[in-house]
Amino acid sequence: MSILANKKVIIIGDRDGVPGQAIEECVKTNSDATVVYSATECFV
């Protein structure tokens, strides 16, 4: 049972940190969550 089980997830990654696509892959492989939005932004 995951904390994200049967939830909808919005992912905002950081260009210089962890990109959104990497977080999305972790969520997809480790939970039953649905990714509704995933992006990598540059916070300057």
Phi and psi restraints in degrees (value plus and minus 20) as a CYANA .aco file:
   2 SER   PHI    -127.2   -87.2
   2 SER   PSI     133.5   173.5
   3 ILE   PHI     -85.7   -45.7
   3 ILE   PSI     -43.3    -3.3
   4 LEU   PHI    -118.1   -78.1
   4 LEU   PSI     -12.0    28.0
   5 ALA   PHI     -77.6   -37.6
   5 ALA   PSI     108.1   148.1
   6 ASN   PHI      38.8    78.8
   6 ASN   PSI      11.8    51.8
   7 LYS   PHI    -131.2   -91.2
   7 LYS   PSI     142.9   182.9
   8 LYS   PHI    -123.3   -83.3
   8 LYS   PSI     115.7   155.7
   9 VAL   PHI    -142.7  -102.7
   9 VAL   PSI     117.1   157.1
  10 ILE   PHI    -131.9   -91.9
  10 ILE   PSI     106.9   146.9
  11 ILE   PHI    -137.1   -97.1
  11 ILE   PSI     107.2   147.2
  12 ILE   PHI    -144.6  -104.6
  12 ILE   PSI      89.6   129.6
  13 GLY   PHI    -115.4   -75.4
  13 GLY   PSI     153.5   193.5
  14 ASP   PHI    -136.7   -96.7
  14 ASP   PSI     116.5   156.5
  15 ARG   PHI     -81.1   -41.1
  15 ARG   PSI     -60.1   -20.1
  16 ASP   PHI    -112.3   -72.3
  16 ASP   PSI     -23.4    16.6
  17 GLY   PHI    -135.4   -95.4
  17 GLY   PSI    -140.6  -100.6
  18 VAL   PHI    -118.1   -78.1
  18 VAL   PSI      98.4   138.4
  19 PRO   PHI     -88.6   -48.6
  19 PRO   PSI     133.5   173.5
  20 GLY   PHI     -78.0   -38.0
  20 GLY   PSI     -56.6   -16.6
  21 GLN   PHI     -84.4   -44.4
  21 GLN   PSI     -55.4   -15.4
  22 ALA   PHI     -87.9   -47.9
  22 ALA   PSI     -62.3   -22.3
  23 ILE   PHI     -84.6   -44.6
  23 ILE   PSI     -59.9   -19.9
  24 GLU   PHI     -80.6   -40.6
  24 GLU   PSI     -62.5   -22.5
  25 GLU   PHI     -84.0   -44.0
  25 GLU   PSI     -59.1   -19.1
  26 CYS   PHI     -84.2   -44.2
  26 CYS   PSI     -62.1   -22.1
  27 VAL   PHI     -85.5   -45.5
  27 VAL   PSI     -62.8   -22.8
  28 LYS   PHI     -84.9   -44.9
  28 LYS   PSI     -58.3   -18.3
  29 THR   PHI    -104.2   -64.2
  29 THR   PSI     -40.1    -0.1
  30 ASN   PHI    -133.8   -93.8
  30 ASN   PSI     -18.1    21.9
  31 SER   PHI    -173.5  -133.5
  31 SER   PSI     154.0   194.0
  32 ASP   PHI    -117.1   -77.1
  32 ASP   PSI      -2.5    37.5
  33 ALA   PHI     -92.1   -52.1
  33 ALA   PSI     133.8   173.8
  34 THR   PHI    -126.1   -86.1
  34 THR   PSI     102.1   142.1
  35 VAL   PHI    -104.4   -64.4
  35 VAL   PSI      95.4   135.4
  36 VAL   PHI    -116.2   -76.2
  36 VAL   PSI     -42.5    -2.5
  37 TYR   PHI    -176.3  -136.3
  37 TYR   PSI     114.8   154.8
  38 SER   PHI    -160.8  -120.8
  38 SER   PSI     109.5   149.5
  39 ALA   PHI    -167.5  -127.5
  39 ALA   PSI     136.9   176.9
  40 THR   PHI    -137.3   -97.3
  40 THR   PSI     102.0   142.0
  41 GLU   PHI    -135.4   -95.4
  41 GLU   PSI     140.7   180.7
  42 CYS   PHI    -129.6   -89.6
  42 CYS   PSI      91.4   131.4
  43 PHE   PHI    -119.1   -79.1
  43 PHE   PSI      84.5   124.5
